[in-house]
């Protein structure tokens, strides 16, 4: 059957979700990312610049195209107030007492409410469940149910796919009039592969090659290294294990800490030991690979073509991004279910009935 599935890519970053759904034959109808540097990398990866701040979309019905799947790695903001004042709400959308007003999630919820796509895939940090004593998670789940969706969540550690601990919570949801059960949705969370797709020894550039190409560019400076050593000593004296994470040979089977958006500052979470010298950061190419991004992205960081952004911005972007193989596996499962149950055909029939 021809796959006519399409999707939108919100809070898109550098487009990990887009790669995943396109790998399953999906067509991206709309993307949005406010950060100008992420837009540059997104354009390099995908050939188009995403729309900017999603909050500039004031007419969802007409400004957001129809789509089958909404995908978003949305930022988590506290829902500290159960509603906002009329003065601040500008009279838009769904009322003044909506507890998601003023948050990034509010826009996602409103797009789901108005456009009613077949399904959605959302990703966030694992601590979303415990944030604000569980109130944030409760409001999100109630909001998704109120706009007509059945869904399941699961925390997945990407370390079974890539050599990096990266625990994230995923929401997979379907419109509740399509006959999809919670068990159907639970089955869409992927089982880990029997063997890790990427291993650290295949990601890290050999020392001789690194030296020839970059010299000491990625070696941690003496002041930074002294600071990291001092911090680790202080934490050790307090009886905890906080401090930098150092990876040494042999690399086989080893898994790093989570790369984060602050990696550009000192590389503390993932440092690579260099015998006789201070340790080094990952290169941007290695950061790309440790997130499992497709090979077509490598050329932008291996010197084949111009790098779209500075190293600092590249680190921020990969630290904020997704472990791509996990997203790809979920997207594949979702697409297979949608096609096997002819949900797009059924949706078309319902639309035609409504039009008549």
C-alpha positions as CSV (number, residue, x, y, z in Angstrom):
1,X,0.0,0.0,0.0
2,X,1.3,3.5,-0.8
3,X,2.3,5.3,2.3
4,X,0.7,8.8,2.3
5,X,1.5,9.5,5.9
6,X,2.6,13.0,6.8
7,X,3.7,14.8,9.9
8,X,4.7,18.1,11.5
9,X,7.9,18.6,13.4
10,X,7.6,21.0,16.4
11,X,10.3,22.2,18.7
12,X,12.4,20.6,16.0
13,X,15.9,21.4,17.1
14,X,18.1,19.9,14.3
15,X,15.5,17.5,13.0
16,X,16.0,14.1,14.6
17,X,12.2,13.4,14.5
18,X,12.1,14.4,10.9
19,X,14.8,12.0,9.9
20,X,12.9,9.2,11.8
21,X,9.5,9.7,10.2
22,X,11.0,10.3,6.7
23,X,12.9,7.0,7.1
24,X,9.5,5.3,7.3
25,X,8.2,7.1,4.2
26,X,6.5,10.0,5.9
27,X,6.4,13.5,4.5
28,X,7.1,16.6,6.6
29,X,4.4,19.2,6.1
30,X,5.6,21.8,8.6
31,X,8.5,22.3,11.0
32,X,9.1,24.9,13.7
33,X,12.2,25.8,15.7
34,X,12.9,29.2,17.2
35,X,16.7,29.1,17.7
36,X,18.5,30.7,14.8
37,X,21.6,28.4,15.1
38,X,19.5,25.2,15.2
39,X,17.7,26.5,12.1
40,X,21.1,26.7,10.3
41,X,21.9,23.0,11.1
42,X,18.3,22.0,10.3
43,X,18.6,23.6,6.9
44,X,21.9,21.8,6.3
45,X,20.4,18.5,7.3
46,X,17.0,18.8,5.6
47,X,17.2,21.5,2.9
48,X,14.8,24.0,4.4
49,X,14.6,26.4,7.2
50,X,11.9,25.7,9.8
51,X,9.3,28.3,10.8
52,X,10.5,30.3,13.8
53,X,8.7,30.8,17.1
54,X,5.6,28.6,17.2
55,X,3.9,31.2,19.4
56,X,3.8,33.4,16.3
57,X,1.2,31.0,14.9
58,X,-2.0,32.7,15.9
59,X,-4.4,30.9,13.6
60,X,-3.8,27.2,14.0
61,X,-6.6,26.1,11.7
62,X,-5.2,27.9,8.7
63,X,-1.5,28.3,9.5
64,X,-0.7,24.7,10.4
65,X,-1.3,22.3,7.6
66,X,-3.4,19.1,8.1
67,X,-1.2,16.2,9.2
68,X,-1.4,12.6,10.4
69,X,1.3,12.7,13.1
70,X,2.4,15.5,15.4
71,X,6.0,15.0,16.6
72,X,7.6,17.2,19.2
73,X,10.5,17.2,21.7
74,X,8.9,20.0,23.7
75,X,10.6,22.0,26.5
76,X,9.2,21.4,30.0
77,X,8.1,24.5,31.8
78,X,6.5,24.5,35.3
79,X,2.7,24.8,35.3
80,X,2.8,26.8,38.5
81,X,-0.4,28.7,38.0
82,X,-3.8,27.2,37.3
83,X,-4.6,29.7,34.6
84,X,-3.5,33.2,33.6
85,X,-5.0,36.6,33.7
86,X,-7.2,37.9,30.8
87,X,-4.7,40.7,30.4
88,X,-1.9,38.2,29.5
89,X,-4.0,35.7,27.6
90,X,-4.8,38.0,24.7
91,X,-8.2,36.3,24.5
92,X,-6.7,33.5,22.3
93,X,-7.6,29.9,21.9
94,X,-9.1,27.8,24.6
95,X,-10.1,30.0,27.6
96,X,-8.4,31.8,30.4
97,X,-8.4,29.1,33.1
98,X,-6.4,26.5,31.1
99,X,-3.6,25.3,33.4
100,X,-1.3,24.9,30.5
101,X,-1.5,28.6,29.5
102,X,1.9,30.2,29.2
103,X,3.8,26.9,28.6
104,X,5.2,25.4,25.5
105,X,3.0,22.4,25.9
106,X,-0.1,24.6,25.6
107,X,0.6,25.1,21.9
108,X,1.0,21.4,21.3
109,X,-2.3,20.7,23.0
110,X,-4.1,23.4,21.0
111,X,-2.8,22.0,17.7
112,X,-4.0,18.5,18.7
113,X,-7.4,19.9,19.7
114,X,-7.9,21.9,16.5
115,X,-6.2,19.8,13.9
116,X,-7.0,16.3,15.4
117,X,-4.2,14.3,13.7
118,X,-4.3,10.5,13.9
119,X,-1.4,10.3,16.3
120,X,1.4,12.1,18.2
121,X,4.9,11.3,19.5
122,X,6.2,13.5,22.3
123,X,9.6,13.3,24.1
124,X,10.9,14.9,27.3
125,X,13.3,14.5,30.1
126,X,12.5,11.5,32.4
127,X,12.0,13.8,35.4
128,X,8.9,15.2,33.8
129,X,6.9,12.6,35.7
130,X,8.1,13.8,39.1
131,X,8.3,17.5,38.3
132,X,6.4,19.7,40.7
133,X,5.4,16.7,42.8
134,X,3.7,15.1,39.8
135,X,1.5,18.1,39.0
136,X,3.1,18.8,35.6
137,X,2.7,15.3,34.4
138,X,-0.9,15.1,35.7
139,X,-1.9,18.3,33.9
140,X,-0.2,17.1,30.7
141,X,-2.0,13.7,30.8
142,X,-5.4,15.3,31.6
143,X,-4.9,17.8,28.8
144,X,-4.2,15.1,26.2
145,X,-7.2,13.1,27.3
146,X,-9.4,16.2,27.2
147,X,-8.6,16.9,23.6
148,X,-9.5,13.4,22.5
149,X,-6.5,11.1,22.7
150,X,-5.6,7.8,24.3
151,X,-1.9,7.4,25.0
152,X,0.8,5.5,26.9
153,X,4.2,6.7,28.2
154,X,7.5,4.9,28.8
155,X,11.0,5.9,30.0
156,X,13.6,4.5,27.6
157,X,17.3,4.5,28.1
158,X,19.0,4.9,24.7
159,X,22.1,3.0,26.0
160,X,20.8,-0.2,24.3
161,X,21.1,1.5,20.9
162,X,24.0,4.0,21.4
163,X,26.9,4.0,23.9
164,X,25.4,6.7,26.0
165,X,23.0,6.7,29.0
166,X,20.1,8.8,27.9
167,X,16.8,8.3,29.7
168,X,13.8,10.1,28.2
169,X,10.1,9.8,28.6
170,X,8.1,9.2,25.4
171,X,4.4,9.8,24.9
172,X,2.7,7.8,22.1
173,X,-0.9,8.8,21.5
174,X,-3.8,8.1,19.1
175,X,-7.1,9.8,18.5
176,X,-9.6,7.9,20.8
177,X,-12.1,7.4,18.0
178,X,-9.8,5.1,15.9
179,X,-10.2,1.9,17.9
180,X,-6.6,1.8,19.1
181,X,-6.2,0.2,22.5
182,X,-3.6,1.0,25.2
183,X,-2.1,-2.4,24.5
184,X,-1.7,-1.5,20.9
185,X,0.2,1.6,21.9
186,X,2.3,-0.2,24.5
187,X,3.5,-2.5,21.7
188,X,4.9,0.5,19.8
189,X,7.6,1.1,22.3
190,X,10.6,-0.7,20.8
191,X,12.5,-3.6,22.2
192,X,16.2,-3.0,22.4
193,X,18.3,-4.5,19.6
194,X,20.2,-7.7,20.5
195,X,23.4,-5.8,19.9
196,X,24.1,-2.1,20.3
197,X,23.9,-0.3,16.9
198,X,26.8,2.0,17.7
199,X,29.8,1.2,19.9
200,X,32.1,3.6,21.4
201,X,35.3,2.2,19.8
202,X,33.6,2.8,16.4
203,X,32.6,6.3,17.2
204,X,35.8,7.8,18.7
205,X,38.5,9.0,16.3
206,X,41.8,7.2,16.7
207,X,44.3,9.3,18.6
208,X,46.9,9.6,15.8
209,X,44.2,10.7,13.3
210,X,42.9,13.2,15.9
211,X,46.3,14.7,16.5
212,X,47.1,15.0,12.8
213,X,43.8,16.7,12.1
214,X,43.1,18.8,15.1
215,X,46.3,18.9,17.3
216,X,45.2,19.9,20.8
217,X,42.0,21.7,19.8
218,X,39.7,19.4,21.8
219,X,42.1,18.8,24.7
220,X,40.7,20.3,27.9
221,X,42.7,23.5,28.9
222,X,44.8,23.4,32.1
223,X,42.5,25.8,34.0
224,X,39.4,23.9,33.1
225,X,41.1,20.6,34.0
226,X,42.3,21.9,37.4
227,X,38.7,23.1,38.1
228,X,37.2,19.8,37.2
229,X,39.8,17.9,39.4
230,X,39.1,20.3,42.3
231,X,35.3,19.8,42.0
232,X,35.6,16.1,41.9
233,X,37.8,16.1,45.0
234,X,35.3,18.2,46.9
235,X,32.5,15.9,46.0
236,X,34.5,12.8,46.9
237,X,35.2,14.3,50.3
238,X,31.5,14.7,50.8
239,X,31.0,11.0,50.0
240,X,29.3,11.3,46.6
241,X,30.4,10.5,43.1
242,X,29.7,13.8,41.4
243,X,32.3,15.1,39.0
244,X,33.5,14.6,35.5
245,X,33.1,11.4,33.6
246,X,36.3,10.0,32.2
247,X,36.4,7.2,29.5
248,X,39.6,5.2,29.1
249,X,40.6,2.3,27.0
250,X,39.6,-0.4,26.3
251,X,36.3,1.2,24.9
252,X,34.6,-2.1,24.1
253,X,31.1,-2.3,25.7
254,X,31.5,1.0,27.6
255,X,28.7,3.5,27.9
256,X,29.2,7.2,28.6
257,X,27.1,9.6,30.7
258,X,24.4,11.8,29.0
259,X,25.7,14.5,26.7
260,X,23.9,17.7,27.6
261,X,23.4,21.2,26.2
262,X,26.1,22.4,28.6
263,X,28.7,20.1,27.1
264,X,30.4,23.0,25.3
265,X,31.4,24.5,28.7
266,X,33.9,22.0,29.9
267,X,32.9,18.6,28.5
268,X,32.7,17.3,32.0
269,X,30.1,14.6,31.4
270,X,32.1,12.8,28.7
271,X,35.9,13.2,28.7
272,X,38.2,10.9,26.7
273,X,41.5,9.9,28.4
274,X,44.7,10.7,26.6
275,X,47.8,9.0,28.0
276,X,50.3,11.5,29.2
277,X,48.1,14.5,28.4
278,X,44.9,16.1,29.7
279,X,41.7,14.5,28.6
280,X,39.7,15.7,25.6
281,X,36.2,16.5,24.7
282,X,34.3,14.7,22.0
283,X,34.6,16.4,18.6
284,X,31.3,17.6,17.1
285,X,31.4,14.6,14.7
286,X,31.7,12.2,17.7
287,X,28.8,14.1,19.4
288,X,26.8,13.5,16.2
289,X,27.6,9.8,16.2
290,X,27.0,9.2,19.9
291,X,23.4,10.5,19.3
292,X,23.2,8.0,16.5
293,X,22.4,10.5,13.8
294,X,22.3,9.2,10.2
295,X,25.5,9.0,8.2
296,X,24.3,11.7,5.8
297,X,25.0,14.2,8.7
298,X,28.6,13.3,9.1
299,X,29.9,15.3,6.2
300,X,28.9,18.5,8.0
301,X,31.3,17.8,10.8
302,X,34.1,15.7,9.2
303,X,35.5,18.5,7.1
304,X,33.9,17.4,3.8
305,X,31.8,20.5,3.7
306,X,31.5,23.7,5.7
307,X,30.2,23.1,9.3
308,X,26.8,24.9,9.5
309,X,27.5,26.3,13.0
310,X,30.4,26.7,15.5
311,X,31.6,23.9,17.7
312,X,29.9,25.5,20.7
313,X,26.5,25.6,18.9
314,X,27.0,22.1,17.6
315,X,27.5,20.8,21.1
316,X,24.4,22.6,22.4
317,X,22.4,21.2,19.5
318,X,23.4,17.6,19.9
319,X,23.1,17.9,23.7
320,X,19.5,19.1,23.3
321,X,18.7,16.5,20.6
322,X,17.4,13.0,20.6
323,X,19.1,9.6,20.4
324,X,18.0,9.1,16.8
325,X,17.9,5.2,16.7
326,X,15.2,5.2,19.4
327,X,13.1,7.7,17.6
328,X,13.5,5.9,14.3
329,X,12.4,2.6,15.9
330,X,9.3,4.3,17.4
331,X,8.4,6.1,14.2
332,X,8.7,2.8,12.3
333,X,6.4,1.0,14.7
334,X,3.8,3.8,14.6
335,X,3.9,4.0,10.8
336,X,3.4,0.2,10.5
337,X,0.4,0.3,12.8
338,X,-1.2,3.2,11.0
339,X,-0.8,1.5,7.7
340,X,-1.8,-1.9,8.8
341,X,-5.1,-0.6,10.3
342,X,-5.7,1.7,7.3
343,X,-6.1,4.6,9.7
344,X,-5.3,7.2,7.0
345,X,-8.1,5.7,4.8
346,X,-10.5,5.6,7.7
347,X,-9.7,9.2,8.5
348,X,-10.3,10.3,4.9
349,X,-13.7,8.6,5.0
350,X,-14.7,10.4,8.2
351,X,-13.5,13.7,6.7
352,X,-15.6,13.1,3.6
353,X,-18.7,12.2,5.7
354,X,-18.2,15.4,7.6
355,X,-17.9,17.4,4.4
356,X,-21.1,15.9,3.0
